[in-house]
Amino acid sequence: MKGNCTACVLALMWVAAGVIAEDSTDLAMVEKVATELAAAAPIAKADDKAAYAATSRNLADSKLLTQICAENILWGGQTAGKNLKFEEHNLNKFDNRAWRGMYLATFMFPGAHMVKREDGFTVLTMDVQFRNMLDAGEYPYPFWHSQKKWEAYQQAKHLLFLFQNDKLVAAYRSAERDTARAVLPRTFDGIWHWTGKDGKEEPHVTLYANILSRDNPHLANLDAAYRKLELTARQSNCASCHSPENKSGMKLLTMISYPNQALAMRRTLVKELEANTMPPEDKEKKVPAGIHDKALQTQLIDIAKKFSDEANKALSFEKQRVTGSL
């Protein structure tokens, strides 16, 4: 009898531990997020540029989303059969404003959703439709460089929004597919950057002029700082790893090849350059990690610090503008 009581006590302890570990994000707030998303990105035609532009601005300038988003959002496809923990999925890291205005805006929300607690998160699952008929330059990068990824975007039935401690920390495209949805084929020509018919740099949505408001006083300085960073980083071939191709197969990928992507690297880039951990070791060629030209390393650190500083100022301005604290 005593043994049975001990077992009961242990079982209750495990239950209690599970309750304590469960995320306690405010469910009413999550419901407000669902309402906000449906209002900001209603169903429209998949090629409607005006609707896409309006959604992009609505999501980027949402006061609620600005307040509840973590600084950086983890984003990627859900791995079927795995729990929701980050290490089980291949994810990208993006600044939350850039992610909302570009990646999230490519989806439309009819409104149907559900909320539950799972794997230490509060999860908002929302029905979605993907805008698969936009011009190439309207997408954050050519998703169709991988046909598997392009199909996954188009047939994803849901987006899963993961909350911890009242903060939106990640979002996954559901592993569950609607295979009845027609897949619009696109062929990747190997070109990541191009000039459009009107002479516009493409993909234009990746530029800071698209991500930030027109009255942002730091826009020009941020753009100049990124251009200098991107140009100098080529000498160390940084984009060979930190690009959408993900040649090194990183589980958590941060990218530098487009302006929008580089915002999420602004803090870690400086630390990695100072620690001289990039590029990684090449065991086959017996080349140690890091930049071996010390003058170039010093130059890149200074440029990365300038970029980080300008990005912080530009993004702080947007947050203050949206929340009314300017």
Secondary structure, DSSP 8 states (H G I E B T S, - for coil): -HHHHHHHHHHHHHHHHHHHHS----HHHHHHHHHHHHHHS----TT-HHHHHHHHHHHHT-HHHHHHEEEEEEEEE--TTS-S-GGGS-EEEEEHHHIIIIIGGGEE--S-EEEEEETTEEEEEEE-EE--SS-GGGSSS-GGGSHHHHHHHHHB-EEEEEEETTEEEEEEE-S-B-TTS--------S-SSEE-TTS-EESGGGSHHHHS-TT-TTHHHHHHHHHHHHHHHGGGTGGGTSSTT-TT--SEE---SSHHHHGGGHHHHHHHHHHT--S--BTTTTB-SS-S-HHHHHHHHHHHHHHHHHHHHHHHHHHHHHHT--
